[in-house]
Amino acid sequence: MGSLSASPALVLAWSAVEPHRVGEVAFVPEGAKDVTFGRGRDDLMFVRQRPGSIALRPPLEGDGISRQQLRLRPSGEGLEIERIGRCPMLVNGERTDRVRVEAGDAVLLPSNVLFFVVNRPRVFRKLTEFSFSDMPRFGEIDRFGIVGESPAAWDLREAASRADRTAPAAPAASVETAAPVAAHAAPMADDLQSRREDVPLVMRHVLRDLARTNPNFLSRFITERGEVRIDGGLVASLLRGAIAHSMPHIERILWAAISESVDDTIAHSPEPRSFPTGPRSETLPIVDPTCERVREALESCHGSVAKAARLLGLRTRYELYRLLKKYKLEAIPRHDD
């Protein structure tokens, strides 16, 4: 889809009050010299952009966002952004009031919203292989195991559909069956380096899956609507870093953040050892779960060391025995251990 003319745009990467809207995108209207973004304003329209459709969405909300919060001006392949409202603005972690941004930059309005700057076509090209009967709900996993709404994600679906034409028809995927349904698509779906804007959607999918399989362990992070509370700074860290290039990497990072979060929101750790950088990082350093996390896992698994070890992401139960000794904890012996 990169062959069509691309324009700078803002992808909603995180929202404190509207997490279900992550993945929506906004362009400065063609021909406009500038546009104002603010709470409840429709000057900068967000859309759900998919092949064959563009669905207009309501203005974004956020108690800390002013009615006139940001002024955006096109600037070549980027955007000039000026803060004109009360909420502070952080671009790539640095506080600023006026800056030029390009694809790959993260614009955070703390406690409110996070935008990721991209260059993408205003209209996606038509797909020829993908069957619209396979269309997942916006932002959800599809039967090929792909999560994402970027042009690259739709290119992956097109390629997976082409490869799947000669294979027997497969049932719609659940979280458990999505990966095996189309094994040929898994390596493509797993590589997020070429579609960084999909990282927040993958994070949301992983967190909801973890909450489903470990409800007691993650209960304090789950809202009344079933969403998992996550800090925008953590999302920004993964968007700007070089390690979130597969779903397993993201899951490991989230587990580390979960173990170190002290309130009802999953937040990024100040310890750099949890978030190594480097474009060729293949593995993450091993970070021991905290004493509190080990204790919660044992309680959640009713004392089963084997189950608690799996819940903690440990390779064997013997790693958990080492932690029990380290933290001077005791587990109730069970026959299934």
N, C-alpha and C positions, 0 to 999 in steps of 0.2 A: 504493500500500500504506500510505500515511500515514493513511488513514481509520481504520484499526484502532488501538485504544488502544496507546500506546507506553510503554515502560519504559526507564529508563537501563540501559545495558549496556556491557561492555568488549569491543571487537573486538581480536583479536590482530593487531597490525600488523607485528611483527618478532619473530623468535626466533633466538638465536644457534645453538641446537642442533636446533631443529625448524622450519626455514623452510618446510617443506611444509604446516605447519598455519596459516599466515597466512590470515586471513579468517574463522577460527572465532570464535565469540562466546559470552560468558558473561553470564547474568543472575543477580542475587541472587534466590534462591528466593522465590516469592510468600509473603508472611506472615512471612518471617524478619526479625528485628530487625537482625541482622548475620551476616556470613559471613567465614570466614578463607580466604585464598589462600596456598598454599605449595607447595613442590616435592613432587610425588607425592600431594598431598591431593586428594580428590574432593568437598570441601565446595562449591567453586565449580566447577560443571561447564561445560566448554566443549563446544559443539555445532557441527555443520555444519548451518546453518539454510537451508532451501530451500523453495519452495512445495510443499506436500504431504508434506514429510518433515523430521524433525529427528533427526540422527544423533549420538548421544552419543559423545564422544571421551575418550581416557584423560587423566589429570591431566597438566598441563604439567611439563616437566623443565627443569633448569638448575642447573649445579653451584654457582653463586653465590647461588641462591635458598634461603632457609631453609624448613624445614618449616612454620613459621608466619611468613609474610613480610608480608602485608597484612591488615588488618581493614577490611571494607567495610560501610557502613551506608546504606540508602536515605535520601535527603534531598530530598523533592519530586521535581523532574525531574532531579536529580543524585545524586551519591554522596559520602559522606564516606569518605575513605581515610586510614588511619593505618598508618604503617610500624612493624611490630613485630619485623621480622627484621633480619639483619645487612646485607643489601644496601641501599645508599642508594637514595633515590627522587627523581627529578627530574620535576616537573610543568611542562610548557611551558618546559623549560630551567632552571627554578629548583629548587634543592635544598630539600626540605621533609620533615618527618616526619608532618605531619597537614594535610589540606586538603580543601575541598569542590570537586568537579569537576563540570562539566556537559558537554553535547555539544560537541565540538570541541576538548576538552583532550587532551593527549598525556601519558601516564604512562610514564616510562622507568625500568626497573631496569637500570642500565648493565651492558653485557656479557652481559645475560641476555634480557630481553623488553621489548617496547614495547606498550602498550595505547592504543587510541584510544577515547575516550568517545563514545557515540552514544545516541540515543533511537530505539528501533525496536519494532515489535510482537513479542510473544513467538512468535506464529504468523503466517506470511505468508498473505495471502488467496489463494484459489484462482485460478489462471489459466484463462482461457477460450479464448484464442487461441493460446497457445504450445503447440507439440507437444512432448511429452516425448521423442519420438524425436530431437529436436534438443538434448537436455540435454547440455551439456558436462561434462567432469570438473570437480570442485570447483576453483575458482580459475583455470580455463583459459579461453582465448578460445573464443567460440562462432562459429557460421557467419555471424553478423551483424557480427563484428568487435568484440563487446562483451566486456570483461573485468570481472568484478565479482560480488560476492555480496550486495550491499546491496539493500534494498527498491527503491531507485531503479533499480538495474541490472535487476532483474526487471520493473519497469514498462517499461523500455526494450525488453526482449525481447518483452514482450506487445505493445507498440506496433509493433515491427518485424515481428512475426508477423502482426499485423492488416494491415499495409501490404503484406505479402508474399503474402497469400492468393491474389490474382489473378495473381501472377507465376509463371512456370514454375518447377518444382521445381529447386533448386540443390543441387550436391554439398556434402558436408561440407567445411568450410573448413580449410585448413592456414594456417600463419602467412603464407604468400605470397598466398593467395587470399581470406583472410577479409574484407578490406575491400571488394573488388569484388563479392562475392557479393550483398550487399544494400546498394547505394550509398545508398538512402534512409535507412538507419539510421546511416550514418557520422557525420553532424553530431551526432546525439544521443549516440552512443557516445563521441564525442571530448570532450564537455563533462563535466569531472569536478567542477565547482564544487558541484553538488547532491548529489554522492556521494563526499565526501572519504574515507570509509573504504575505498573501492576503490583509492585511490592506491597502497598497498603492493602489491596484487595486480598492478596495471598496471606498477609498477616491476619486479616479479619477472618478468613476461612480457617486458618490454623487454630486461632484462638477459640473460635466457636466449636471446632472439632474437639479441642482439648477440654473445653467446658462441658461438652456432651459426654465425653468418656471419663472425665474426672470431676463430676459436679461438686463433690464435697470439698475437694482440694482448691477449686477455683471459685467457690461460692461467693466469697467476699468481693470479687471483682465483677460480678454479674449484676446488671441492672434489672429493673422490673420488666423491661421489654426483652430481656434475654440477650442483650448486647454485653460485650466484655469491655470494661473501662480500660482505656489505654491512654497514656500521656502522649501528646503531640510531639514532644521532644524525642521520644523513643522512635516514633515513626520517621521523624526527620533524620535521626542518626542512621537508620537503616537505608533510607533513600540516598544519603550522601556518602555512605561508606561503600566499601568494595567487597564486603563479605556476604551480603544477602543475595547470593546468586543461585540459590536453590531452596525448595521448600524445607528439606531437612536442616539446612543451615539456619533458616528463619525459626524453625521450631526450637532448635538448641538455644538460640539467642533469647527467644521468648521465655523458655524455661529458666534461663539464668536470671532474666529480669523479674520473673514471677517470684523466684526464691529470695530476691533481694528487696522486693517492694514491701513497704511497711504499712501502707494504708490500703484503701479500697481501689486504687488505680495502679495498673502495671506501668512502672516508670523505668527509664533507662538508668543503668548503674553508673555512678561516677568513676568506677574502676575501669581503666582502659583494658585490663586483661579480659574483660567480658566481651569487648568489642574490638578485636584486632583489625587492623587495616592492611591494605596492600592488594593490588589487583590480581595477584596470583595466589592468594591465600587458598589453600586446599582444605586445611583442617583448622578447627578452632581449639584453643588451649582448653584443657580440662579444668573446669571450675567446680570444686566440691559444693554440693548443696549445703545450705546453712543448717545449723542444728534445728532451728524451728521448722524448716521445710522437711527435714527427715522425720521429726516428731509428728508433723501433720500427716505425712504420707503413711506412717505406721498406723496412726489412728484411723485414717481413711480406709486402710486395708485391713483393719481389725487385727493388727499384729502380724500379718503374713509378710515375712521378709521377702519372699519371692515376688509377691505382687507389688510390694512397696518399692522394690528395686526397679521393676519395670516402670512403675509410675514416675520414679525419679529419673528415668532415662539411663540407668546404669546397665552395663553390659552383663554383669553377673551379680548374684546375691552376695558373693564374697566381697564385692566393693562396698556393699551396704554394711556388711559385718565390720569392715575396716572403719567406716564412718561411725558405727555404733560404739566401737572402742574409742575412737577419737573424741566423740562428744559425751562419752560415759553414759550412754543410753542402753536400755534393755528392751528386748523384744519378747513378746510372749510366744514360746515355741508352739508351732502348729504342725500337724501331720503332713500338710501339703508342702511344707518347706523341705 
